[in-house]
Amino acid sequence: MSEDVFSRYQRVRTEIDAAARAAGREPDEVFLLPVSKTVTAAVIRELYDRGLRDFGENRVPVLEEKAAALPGDIRWHFIGQLQANKVRKAVKLAYMIHSCDSAALVDRIDRISGEEGRRPRLLVEVNISGEASKSGVPAAACREVISAAANCRCAQFSGLMTMAPFGAAPEELHRIFSALREIGEAARRETGLALPVLSMGMSGDCREAVACGSTLVRIGTAIFAEA
Ligand SMILES: *Cc1c(COP(=O)(O)O)cnc(C)c1O
């Protein structure tokens, strides 16, 4: 029998704890977000029944389907590219939107949040590596998006997110993740906001992300891929 999904979650949690301690940090400084985009509501339910409440999804129609099939106290994290015409649905369901990559999108989320009486947390997604295929605002242009996020009246600007290129070397990962942390520090100084969230690190690069200050790792494969 393959290892069950909660055992895999616990094993990943133990690895994150070790990575935090190795970096001189406390394990509870790093939140482990299971990215459930590849699995059914029934698999999410297994983790829900073990007490987990946060899950990451990257497509609005799938998020809607799963949210309808699962308990209402789940905190859904939207981590995919968000099209303007899907903002209302995302705002109605999401606890946190990790993928805000333009000032226009931030303004739209905030306006619709007001209309819907919601206060989603927002992260500005920064494309540090400059890879054309990756989403996120280029680092050179991120101040405008950060300033839009800081001016939100309903949505709550909570920090930054990045994705590193798949298979990048450790030195490159350190450069990318440290750059996001530094942008976060500058944004804190400029906005006076706490901005506690640095969403960085996936199955393949979470150790480096934790070493560089990640407070939230988004883990799919290591938890949900069948062993
Ligand atoms: C799929 C996805 C993840 C999880 O990636 P794994 O490599 O499977 O851990 C994290 N973040 C985003 C934005 C994703 O789309």
The ligand as an SDF file (V2000), in Angstrom:
LIG
                    3D

 15 15  0  0  0  0  0  0  0  0999 V2000
    1.7710   23.7500   -8.5900 C   0  0  0  0  0  0  0  0  0  0  0  0
    2.2910   24.9230   -7.8490 C   0  0  0  0  0  0  0  0  0  0  0  0
    3.0370   24.7430   -6.6690 C   0  0  0  0  0  0  0  0  0  0  0  0
    3.4130   23.3750   -6.1260 C   0  0  0  0  0  0  0  0  0  0  0  0
    4.4620   22.8480   -6.9050 O   0  0  0  0  0  0  0  0  0  0  0  0
    5.1530   21.4430   -6.5490 P   0  0  0  0  0  0  0  0  0  0  0  0
    6.4390   21.5190   -7.2970 O   0  0  0  0  0  0  0  0  0  0  0  0
    4.2390   20.3900   -7.0470 O   0  0  0  0  0  0  0  0  0  0  0  0
    5.3580   21.3920   -5.0840 O   0  0  0  0  0  0  0  0  0  0  0  0
    3.4620   25.8790   -6.0010 C   0  0  0  0  0  0  0  0  0  0  0  0
    3.1700   27.1230   -6.4520 N   0  0  0  0  0  0  0  0  0  0  0  0
    2.4660   27.3310   -7.5750 C   0  0  0  0  0  0  0  0  0  0  0  0
    2.1810   28.7240   -7.9980 C   0  0  0  0  0  0  0  0  0  0  0  0
    2.0070   26.2350   -8.3100 C   0  0  0  0  0  0  0  0  0  0  0  0
    1.3040   26.4610   -9.4290 O   0  0  0  0  0  0  0  0  0  0  0  0
  1  2  1  0
  2  3  1  0
  2 14  2  0
  3  4  1  0
  3 10  2  0
  4  5  1  0
  5  6  1  0
  6  7  2  0
  6  8  1  0
  6  9  1  0
 10 11  1  0
 11 12  2  0
 12 13  1  0
 12 14  1  0
 14 15  1  0
M  END
$$$$
